[in-house]
Amino acid sequence: MNPFKIFAATLFSGSKPDEKIDLQTLYEININDLSGKPIHLKAFEGKHILFVNVASKCGFTPQYKELQELHEAYKNKLAVIGFPCNQFGGQEPGKAKDIETFCEVNYGVKFLITEKIEVKGKNQHPLYRWLTNKSINGLKNSTVKWNFQKYLVDDKGNLVDYFFSNTSPMSSKITKHLK
């Protein structure tokens, strides 16, 4: 096994370097939806994916509406996936059912929402390790600064760019990649 595969296997699985786990792409990272069912990112291959860390009690929370608009406008080319996170000002304190109800009732959210995760720090979810680490994603390093930071991946699973919270989901900075 080559050194990169060992590094990636260790990084993404929490396993020891001598364990033989062949993890090479974004599509091999595991995560669950709000109800605890596995999401297979491989199912989104062929579409762009917009990953967004979300929170229900944030000044940027109204972006849920635009995320839903983006989801509907580009549903054949893009998957929007929200990741509840309580790491920024404790602004996502709810449990899974609370989050689901809040998103549906207040913003009509139909796009995929995952289990609550950590997007930075020592318990950073492997997906966010991939998104924020140039040595893994091959494009650039970043740090998640606040709720509603967005990461766009192309239809082949390559990081395109990331956008800070103040970038509207319907911004041409994002939509130009979907045309």
N, C-alpha and C positions, 0 to 999 in steps of 0.2 A: 504494500500500500504506500502511495507516495506521501510525503510530509504534509502537503496541503490537505489531503483527504483526512489524515489523522488529526490535524489541527481543526478542520471543520467538524469532524465527527465529535471531537472533544467539546468544542465550543457549543454546538447545537444540542447535544444530547446529555451533557453533564457526565458523559462516560469517561472512562480512563483511556489514555492514548493506545493501549494495547487491544482495546475492543475493536472489532472490525465492523464499523458502520460506515457505509459508503454514501455520504451526504454531499451533494455537489451543487444543488440549485435551490432557489427560492421555493420551488414547487414541492420540495421534500420536507418543508418545515411544518410541524404539527400545531394545530390550534383548535379550539372548540368554539361552537356557537354559544349563545346565551343560555341555552338549555343543556349544555354539556355534550352535545353531539359533535363528533369530529368533522372538521372542515378540511377538505382535500384541495389545497391550492392548485394542484394539477388540473382540477376541473376548470380553472380559469385560463389555462394556457390557450393562447390565440386571442385573448382580450387584454387590454390594458387593465391595470388594477390601481385604484387610488386607495391607499391606506391612510386612515385618519384616526388619531387618538381623540376621543370624544369625552365630553362631560356635560351633565345636565344642569349644573349650577354655575356656568361660566359666562362671561360677557360675550363670548363667541358662540354660545349655544344656538342662537338663531341661525347659524350656518347649517344646522340640520336641514332647514327648508331648502337651501341652495344645493346641499348634497343630494337631497331627494330629486330636485330638478335636474341636476347633472346626471344622476342615475337614470332617470326617465329619458332624457334627451339623447343619451349615448348608450342605451342598454345593449345594443348589438355590438358595441366596441369596447365597453368599459364595465368593470365591476367596481362598485364602491363598497368598501368594507370599513366599518367603524369599530374601534377598539376602546371600550370604556376604560378609563384610567383615573385613579384617585390621587395621583402623585403631585398635582399642581393645585395647591390651596385647598385640598380636600373637596374638590368640586364635583366628584362623582361618588357620593357616599352610599348610593342605593345598592340593593341586591339585584340579581338578574331580572326578576319579575318587575321590580320598580323601574328599572332602566327600560325594559321592553314597553311597559305601559306608558311611561313618559314620552318615549320616542313616537309611538303610534298616536297617542291622543293629541299631543302638542304639535307634532310636525308631520304626521302621516308617513313616517319612515317605513319603507318597504325594502330598503337595501339591507345587506347582511350586517348584523351586529354580533361581535364575538363576546366571549367571556371577558371579565375584567382582567386586565394585565398590567404589568409594569413596563414602561417604555424606556426607562433609564435606570442606572444604578446596578447594584450587584445582583438583583433579581430580574434584570431586564429580560424580557421575553426573547427567545431566539430569533423571531421575525424582526424585532427591532434591532437586535445585534446585526443582522444581515443588512437592514436598511441604513444603519448609521456607521458602518465600518467599511472603509474603502478596500481593505485587504480581503474582504469577503464579497462585497457588491461590485467591486471593480471600477467604481466611478468616483465616489467621494465620501469623505467623513462628514458627519454632522452630529449635532446634539439636539434632542427634542427639547425645545425651550418652553413650550406651554401647550395647553389643550388646543386641539384643532390644527396641529401641524400636519401637513399633507405630504405623502410620498407617492410619486407616480412611477409605476413599472410598466414597461412596454409589453406587447403581446407575446414576446419571447422570454419574458421573465428577467429583463435587464432594467436596472434602475435608470430612470430618465432624469429625474431631479426631485428636489423637495421644495416645499413652499411653507413659509411661516404662517402662523395663525391669521394674520391680517390679510392674507391672500384669499379672496373670495373663491369658493369652489367653481363658480362660473367664469372666473377670470380667463382672459385669452392666454395668460401664462400657462394655464392648464389645458384649455380646450384646443389650442393650436396643435397639440400633440395627438388629438383625436380626430382630426379632419381627414 
